[in-house]
Amino acid sequence: MHILILVMHVVKYIPKKVYYEKEILNYDQGIELFERYSKMDIPTIEIERHHKIEELRERPDEEFTELKKYIILGIRKSLRLVPNDKSADYIVPFTSSGCMAMCTYCYLVCTFFTSSYLRIFVNREQMMNSIKRKIEKEGVHKVYELGSNSDMVLENAITGNLRWAIEEFGKLENATATFSTKFHMVDDLLDANHKGHTQMRISINPKDIIKKVEIGTSKLEDRIHAANKMFEAGYKIGINIAPIILVEDWKYNYINLIKQLYNELNGEMHDKIFFEIIFMTYGHANDTINKVGMPNVYDVFNKDIMRPKGRGKYCYKQNVRDEAEFLITNTIKEYFPKARISYCV
């Protein structure tokens, strides 16, 4: 059953090309992925470093969507866990970076530009060992974020790494794994031996925003259904309203979004979930690449209600953001009075 489900998902995310570091062939998962794509007659191109592929870095912005069809296989070198004060105690450099989706606000584009394609790192045991050393050193319960710059549910449909990580955390004490996702393909995770040591935060937005802006991700209804299935499988569930995008009719859309959650989430979940609220930050890199790489995409940048935030980025003006925060948090409290709002940024 697991193999069948995973294969069905893999088919959807077949890459057009695969670039790989030779060192991946020293790892079982590297061999498995390399042989899988080689047998499918997908071009495999050897590279020296996954983070510096000159052939791809020289491509014009117009080829952004083409580059998203590629997968890069490599070895993650940096294994240092980063302290965090939002969704987790530590951010874990884990088994992937980048994504095959094309959300028009993606913060990874601001860092990697057109190189925000999916990279998969096959040295997962080394990463897990670094987590175990940190857990032992801490000695008290901490939360560890997996996939902070990727989507682990999407990656799991290709590698199975999320299920593997969940079961590894199931063996540990004083540790909870957490991940956020815009995808619904969770069936492979439902009977994983998680022992209550993993939580999923389902990322949501009004359906029109998802359709126009979060290109290549799962539908809202499918995400809600995935949250229900995971809750019924014993996972702790969070709702990540992110990023909040203030376009026309935003008040109506976000109020209706919360009402839809109330109506469609498992009723037993209402008093147990938590919310995270994140407002959109939009970068100059997003704007540039969207205009040439996806010229017909819906424009979320509104200079009338946004202001500069650091170098090359924009956020909502304080009075605009305050109004939206007040409306959204109070609507959550109205429909989910016992739910906790973890943070709002």
Steps between C-alpha positions, in 0.01 A plus 500: 500500500775747595700420188196542273407836650857625482543391139178679401633823652845457349347480152354850544842644581716344232784744426600605152871485591702381797828660607704304752818513704708187453518453879129407514596157367664430837155499662218249462240765428730669250541173312125432509405843363773502238402155374129587507543799272760334280259214428238758401742640240500838674824688422743484795775760508794477740591819689767594751287693750122508540502867601710626210385363166630755252296358213181576692609823668565652160147430378285814453209576734263414216588132555389496865211258441721273291758476779226400743468176303851389605614312810849534645643213707778581742658471843407751769819631655365737768333310782487779760162544668383861522314635807147624432225668702197447275387154385780310671795522734740404221498512120652181360691500169331196356458285191384758247514863400287682245180374346333400174205733565505864388342719770541854376604636842751221578771626736745247357498693174638798692794283609556263209330690215443261208699233688207435737441162334474185708822363646492166677778404740558128542712495819195488726662283768765767561229762540306287745816431698559875538145533636558217747820665627311827555215318680749328730679828570176687577367237739151655502212494254549715188321535166696450177384647168553281192488646151503870586616583148318221319173306524554163664167354385588577138849360548361190672301422185837462328731363771295368794729704728224656707352165600852382586566811712166471678578142603850603611348770724259238629799324656629814674423663833489874574438588135213593270536534124292762321448585136279727291348406165288627214446147371247228576688176424506366856366146457852358527530660847175383657624173646855615569613418854514863616409440868368855523845649437412682176269790422385626160415862424276520197555824311181657366372801307169591335438277199535787250843587644609137474380477140658827384809524717602162646551339163558125499381441858199308632144637509367644825241225543768234451723662762217510754421135426867414552494677838199293604667175398817585687306601812306174490835320472607655830715790383481842662378753242566870458346742252746730328317794338786607282578719342209737548466691174287813505344519157151602397227357727757375748270554800224290347742232385684452830181502708355235269824303519472474877131410472591227254755364746233494769260311274743253341757419768428201721293641789722328756791703367344841573619521860839338435647683201726803509535782247799679352440827314757631254464807280655508155844643442559564132840539341636689203630165377144361506374795300777477241475124444119498502482766229734323259469136605123496560378818324131411523501422871280687748682803647495507881717811538310815596727800553213700654480279808859367515827649621869408472628244748874466491686466176283412201195386698157639577242442771161648583482845657441481873146641500395261223657203670346593839152506350548159339654347812209623713240359261666162450595434862155596626330283239716207612403565863133513401498163325781326693484652850720232659764493229835663564652762267871416526625818336420766244776651288 
